Amino acid sequence: MIPFLDEADVRSTLEWRELIRTMEAALAAFSTGRVVQPMRQWLGIDRHDGYLGVMPAAGEAAMGIKLVTLYPRNTGTPVPSVMAIVVLFSTETGEPLALMDGRLITEMRTAAVSAAAARALALPRASRLALLGAGVQASSHLEALRRVRDLERVRVWSPTRERRESFAREASRRLGLEVEAVDTAERAVRDADLVVTATASHTPVLEGRWLGPGTHVTAVGAARATQRELDAETVRRASVWIDSLAAARVEAGDLLLAERDGVSWNERVRGEIGAVFEGTLAGRARPEEITLFKSLGLAVEDAASARMVWERSLAAAAGPARPAGT
């Protein structure tokens, strides 16, 4: 029987800096054609406003499939809005290696990809972070981004006062970093050089007129063609990189709806972030340029993360190597 690794097992094996490097390698492989990955399939559970997703991928280092549920109505309840199971297979023989809880993998790999993109695109001196959203992804992005930039100021906004204030108190205590809850999204964004949108909103929460020169935006909350967190002006002012061109043409409401509003896709979208990691596509061109990374989440990220969990679990079970002769 293959082992099952629960969330505690996953938490004990994933480490941010290594995960960020693993995501860079996974997306570089994806953007250079070394990964087989179909578009994810969504099954709508209309009466509960939910979705069931199927996400397979096979690369040189990892092969796996994630089954994921997205139930936005769970937000604010003890039940997570995103839950998942990942099955890891051997790429050499096809045998199943491990079954593991995918909720935390989804949470951490999403933020690790964003951190890798920020390391490639954000200004080196970027230190003022605005978080639009006060949920799981806001928390994980704060954790990941502070690994690639020295954060000096963090502001968080959520439409619910209690959520944003609770987030600020807990994050300040946990990280020893001052996190301020603010009452408008504009106040959070003004003067920030790093902006993360991580909400369940179907309408824009970020307006492009708030962004200053050199800002780097990470958009992770909208992954449906009819959903957007960014207004058209944000996309119009930005140079855009995405995780998957094919997926974005189907799922990236932030970009598709901006195109409907007259923003040229061909003029704004530079290409896939994996090509930047591989060194075949340029990143930021000018210090004053506004850069935008649109994240949809890819199965190859889950497979690579699962491989990391499995390998580190095996190493931990084996224990430290004994010196020769003992």
VMD Tcl script that draws the C-alpha trace (Angstrom):
set ca {
  {0.00 0.00 0.00}
  {1.35 3.42 -0.88}
  {1.89 5.82 2.03}
  {-0.49 8.65 2.84}
  {1.15 11.88 3.97}
  {-1.21 14.15 5.88}
  {-0.98 17.91 6.24}
  {1.34 17.65 9.23}
  {3.72 15.50 7.16}
  {3.61 18.01 4.32}
  {4.23 20.93 6.69}
  {7.26 19.22 8.21}
  {8.91 18.71 4.81}
  {8.23 21.88 2.81}
  {10.73 24.71 3.35}
  {10.19 28.06 1.68}
  {13.56 28.76 0.08}
  {13.92 25.28 -1.39}
  {10.30 25.31 -2.53}
  {10.84 28.63 -4.33}
  {13.84 27.16 -6.17}
  {11.83 24.02 -7.00}
  {9.02 26.12 -8.48}
  {11.50 28.06 -10.62}
  {12.83 24.81 -12.04}
  {9.35 23.34 -12.58}
  {8.10 26.39 -14.48}
  {11.30 26.64 -16.52}
  {10.74 23.02 -17.56}
  {7.08 23.78 -18.38}
  {7.89 26.81 -20.54}
  {10.56 24.95 -22.50}
  {8.28 22.04 -23.42}
  {9.68 19.46 -21.01}
  {6.33 18.92 -19.26}
  {3.20 17.18 -20.54}
  {0.20 18.94 -19.02}
  {-3.34 19.26 -20.39}
  {-5.64 22.06 -19.39}
  {-7.23 21.42 -16.02}
  {-10.85 20.34 -16.08}
  {-13.48 21.85 -13.79}
  {-16.75 20.25 -12.80}
  {-19.24 22.81 -11.52}
  {-21.24 21.95 -8.40}
  {-23.75 24.68 -9.03}
  {-26.10 24.20 -6.11}
  {-23.18 24.80 -3.70}
  {-21.32 27.36 -5.81}
  {-18.38 24.93 -5.85}
  {-15.99 23.25 -8.26}
  {-14.09 19.99 -8.54}
  {-10.87 20.25 -10.54}
  {-8.64 17.58 -12.11}
  {-4.99 18.56 -12.70}
  {-2.46 16.04 -14.13}
  {1.15 16.74 -15.17}
  {4.20 14.70 -16.14}
  {7.70 16.15 -16.21}
  {11.23 14.80 -16.14}
  {11.43 14.88 -12.36}
  {7.84 14.43 -11.23}
  {4.52 13.02 -12.39}
  {1.28 13.45 -10.51}
  {-2.34 14.42 -10.43}
  {-4.21 16.74 -8.11}
  {-7.91 16.55 -7.33}
  {-8.95 19.90 -5.91}
  {-12.20 21.40 -4.68}
  {-12.95 25.11 -4.62}
  {-15.89 26.12 -2.40}
  {-15.85 29.91 -1.88}
  {-18.81 29.72 0.54}
  {-16.50 28.01 3.05}
  {-14.55 31.25 3.52}
  {-14.81 32.35 7.15}
  {-15.87 28.88 8.35}
  {-13.74 26.09 9.89}
  {-13.79 24.29 6.50}
  {-11.13 25.54 4.02}
  {-12.36 26.99 0.74}
  {-9.67 25.03 -1.15}
  {-8.98 21.35 -0.40}
  {-7.02 18.80 -2.42}
  {-5.41 15.39 -2.72}
  {-2.22 14.79 -4.73}
  {-1.09 11.41 -6.06}
  {2.61 11.15 -6.96}
  {3.82 8.58 -9.50}
  {7.23 7.38 -10.66}
  {8.06 8.90 -14.04}
  {10.26 5.88 -14.82}
  {7.84 3.02 -14.09}
  {4.45 4.67 -13.59}
  {4.02 3.11 -10.15}
  {2.24 5.21 -7.52}
  {4.66 6.45 -4.88}
  {2.55 8.41 -2.42}
  {-0.84 9.93 -1.74}
  {-0.80 13.19 0.17}
  {-2.98 15.99 1.42}
  {-2.84 18.81 -1.12}
  {-4.36 21.75 0.74}
  {-1.07 23.00 2.14}
  {0.79 22.12 -1.06}
  {-1.64 24.34 -2.98}
  {-1.26 27.13 -0.45}
  {2.53 27.11 -0.34}
  {3.38 26.36 -3.97}
  {1.16 29.24 -5.11}
  {3.02 31.70 -2.91}
  {6.40 30.18 -3.76}
  {5.76 30.73 -7.49}
  {4.77 34.33 -6.75}
  {7.95 34.83 -4.73}
  {10.05 33.42 -7.56}
  {8.33 35.80 -10.00}
  {8.86 38.73 -7.63}
  {12.55 37.88 -7.32}
  {12.80 38.01 -11.11}
  {10.59 41.04 -11.78}
  {10.33 43.31 -8.71}
  {12.81 46.07 -8.03}
  {15.66 44.85 -5.79}
  {14.87 47.59 -3.27}
  {11.13 46.77 -3.09}
  {10.18 46.69 0.60}
  {6.61 48.02 0.99}
  {3.99 45.31 0.59}
  {0.24 45.74 0.13}
  {-1.97 42.69 0.65}
  {-5.51 42.88 -0.75}
  {-7.18 39.97 1.00}
  {-6.70 38.57 4.49}
  {-7.05 34.84 3.97}
  {-4.78 31.85 3.53}
  {-3.10 33.13 0.37}
  {-2.42 36.56 1.86}
  {-0.68 34.85 4.78}
  {1.35 32.49 2.60}
  {2.39 35.31 0.25}
  {3.62 37.35 3.19}
  {5.69 34.36 4.30}
  {7.10 33.71 0.81}
  {7.77 37.29 -0.27}
  {9.79 38.09 2.82}
  {12.20 35.35 1.65}
  {13.01 37.28 -1.54}
  {12.71 40.91 -0.46}
  {13.50 42.76 2.79}
  {10.05 43.92 3.85}
  {9.93 47.10 5.90}
  {6.22 47.87 5.74}
  {3.13 45.71 5.25}
  {-0.44 46.93 4.90}
  {-3.43 44.61 4.60}
  {-6.95 45.33 3.46}
  {-10.01 43.11 3.42}
  {-13.63 44.24 3.09}
  {-14.31 42.68 6.50}
  {-12.82 44.79 9.29}
  {-12.55 41.92 11.76}
  {-10.66 39.73 9.28}
  {-8.09 42.35 8.32}
  {-7.47 43.40 11.92}
  {-7.15 39.79 13.09}
  {-4.76 39.07 10.22}
  {-2.60 42.10 11.10}
  {-2.40 41.19 14.80}
  {-1.54 37.55 14.17}
  {1.01 38.25 11.43}
  {2.72 40.97 13.47}
  {3.01 38.63 16.45}
  {4.21 35.65 14.44}
  {6.75 37.44 12.27}
  {7.93 40.26 14.49}
  {7.05 42.59 11.61}
  {4.63 45.50 11.81}
  {1.56 44.67 9.74}
  {-1.05 47.43 9.56}
  {-4.74 46.86 8.81}
  {-6.19 49.69 6.70}
  {-9.76 50.56 5.83}
  {-9.48 50.93 2.04}
  {-7.67 49.06 -0.71}
  {-6.37 52.37 -2.05}
  {-4.70 53.20 1.24}
  {-2.97 49.83 1.24}
  {-1.70 50.22 -2.32}
  {-0.61 53.85 -2.41}
  {3.23 54.02 -2.11}
  {3.56 50.22 -2.09}
  {6.15 48.70 -4.43}
  {4.81 45.13 -4.02}
  {1.05 44.47 -4.35}
  {-0.70 41.11 -3.95}
  {-4.35 40.56 -4.83}
  {-5.61 37.40 -3.14}
  {-9.36 37.71 -2.81}
  {-12.47 35.83 -3.84}
  {-13.86 38.94 -5.53}
  {-15.50 38.74 -8.94}
  {-15.07 42.48 -9.52}
  {-11.91 44.63 -9.39}
  {-10.37 45.41 -6.01}
  {-7.24 47.02 -7.50}
  {-7.33 50.17 -9.61}
  {-4.41 50.95 -11.87}
  {-4.45 54.65 -11.01}
  {-3.21 53.79 -7.52}
  {0.03 52.20 -8.74}
  {3.27 54.11 -8.65}
  {6.20 53.70 -11.06}
  {8.19 50.50 -10.54}
  {5.45 48.62 -8.67}
  {5.28 44.85 -9.02}
  {1.78 43.32 -8.85}
  {1.01 39.67 -8.09}
  {-2.54 38.61 -9.00}
  {-3.59 35.20 -7.67}
  {-7.22 35.33 -6.58}
  {-9.12 35.21 -9.89}
  {-8.80 31.94 -11.80}
  {-12.01 31.95 -13.82}
  {-12.74 33.66 -17.13}
  {-15.63 35.62 -15.59}
  {-13.74 36.71 -12.46}
  {-11.35 39.63 -12.02}
  {-9.48 41.42 -9.24}
  {-7.74 43.96 -11.49}
  {-9.39 46.78 -13.40}
  {-8.50 47.32 -17.05}
  {-6.24 50.28 -16.18}
  {-4.00 48.02 -14.08}
  {-3.44 45.72 -17.06}
  {-3.13 48.67 -19.46}
  {-0.30 50.19 -17.40}
  {1.60 46.94 -16.78}
  {3.98 44.59 -18.51}
  {2.44 41.15 -17.90}
  {3.97 37.73 -17.38}
  {1.85 34.63 -16.72}
  {2.45 31.02 -15.69}
  {0.78 29.48 -18.76}
  {-0.19 31.23 -21.99}
  {-2.61 28.44 -22.90}
  {-4.35 28.50 -19.52}
  {-4.52 32.28 -19.45}
  {-6.39 32.34 -22.76}
  {-9.11 30.24 -21.11}
  {-9.06 31.15 -17.41}
  {-7.43 34.55 -16.77}
  {-10.44 36.80 -16.31}
  {-8.16 39.66 -15.24}
  {-6.65 39.67 -18.73}
  {-9.61 38.46 -20.80}
  {-11.99 41.06 -19.38}
  {-9.38 43.80 -19.77}
  {-9.06 42.77 -23.43}
  {-12.84 43.07 -23.74}
  {-12.45 46.59 -22.33}
  {-9.98 47.50 -25.08}
  {-6.61 46.55 -23.59}
  {-4.44 44.80 -26.18}
  {-3.32 41.32 -25.08}
  {-0.42 41.33 -27.55}
  {0.86 44.69 -26.33}
  {0.68 43.89 -22.61}
  {1.49 40.16 -22.26}
  {5.23 39.49 -22.49}
  {5.11 35.71 -22.05}
  {5.53 32.95 -19.48}
  {7.46 33.48 -16.28}
  {9.12 30.09 -16.73}
  {10.91 31.47 -19.80}
  {12.28 34.27 -17.60}
  {13.53 31.66 -15.14}
  {15.10 29.72 -18.02}
  {16.78 32.87 -19.34}
  {15.11 32.86 -22.75}
  {12.76 35.80 -22.06}
  {13.63 39.18 -20.61}
  {12.11 40.39 -17.36}
  {11.75 43.99 -16.20}
  {13.13 46.42 -18.79}
  {13.14 49.71 -16.84}
  {13.09 50.74 -13.17}
  {9.89 52.73 -13.64}
  {8.06 49.89 -15.42}
  {5.01 48.42 -13.67}
  {5.27 44.64 -13.77}
  {2.45 42.15 -13.27}
  {2.57 38.41 -12.67}
  {-0.77 36.70 -13.27}
  {-0.88 33.33 -11.50}
  {-3.41 30.64 -12.36}
  {-1.70 27.65 -10.73}
  {-0.35 24.68 -12.69}
  {-0.38 20.94 -12.11}
  {3.38 20.78 -12.66}
  {3.78 22.91 -9.53}
  {1.79 20.38 -7.51}
  {3.70 17.41 -8.92}
  {7.09 19.03 -8.24}
  {6.02 19.99 -4.70}
  {4.74 16.47 -4.06}
  {8.05 15.01 -5.24}
  {9.85 17.32 -2.81}
  {7.57 16.20 0.05}
  {8.06 12.51 -0.79}
  {11.84 12.70 -1.11}
  {12.26 14.65 2.13}
  {9.88 12.28 3.92}
  {11.99 9.31 2.81}
  {15.16 11.05 3.98}
  {13.63 11.86 7.36}
  {12.44 8.26 7.81}
  {15.91 6.94 6.99}
  {17.47 9.16 9.62}
  {21.01 10.54 9.62}
  {23.62 8.48 7.83}
  {25.89 6.51 10.13}
  {29.67 7.01 9.91}
  {31.52 4.16 8.19}
  {32.58 1.37 10.52}
  {29.85 1.87 13.13}
}
mol new
graphics top color blue
foreach p $ca { graphics top sphere $p radius 0.5 }
foreach p [lrange $ca 0 end-1] q [lrange $ca 1 end] { graphics top cylinder $p $q radius 0.2 }
display resetview
